[in-house]
Amino acid sequence: MNTTADSKRMQDLPPKGGYGPIQTERIKLRSILGTKSVIGFLLFSTFGGLYTYYLSYKNVKRQQIEMRSAKLAIFPLLIAERDRAVLKQMRRNRDVEAELMKNVERWEVGTYYGEPIFFLDDSNQYRDPLFLEHFVFSDPNEVMTRSMRPFFL
């Protein structure tokens, strides 16, 4: 009862009239742009890009000069504000030390039992405080935050 065995076998033959010829020669692609137009587009885009780069370069240089001038103009003000903040903090430290050590005998503010800590050439000479001297009476967490602060923030 196999239908395959019962059916008539048929051989696969070529189509009537035969197959068409086999193509072996090269087929040229249809060109959209010619050589001259491609070279022209390349030159146009190159010189156009160079011109826009030149205009942008002039603008960037002008802005850099402006920013440099602004930084140089404001730098003395920033230094003065920093120095003012340091002096204010030193004054606060001096007041806290005076309040803290007011009941200690022979204690003078800025000395160690009357002996000067720093030997300066002149009594009006200024010495920058060290980092920990600056924050001596501050909250330790605040000192850690300021000392470990990244430079780029």
PyMOL commands that set and color helices and strands:
alter all, ss='L'
color gray80, all
select helices_A, chain A and resi 3-6+35-100+131-134+140-147
alter helices_A, ss='H'
color red, helices_A
select strands_A, chain A and resi 111-112+115-116
alter strands_A, ss='S'
color yellow, strands_A
deselect
rebuild
show_as cartoon
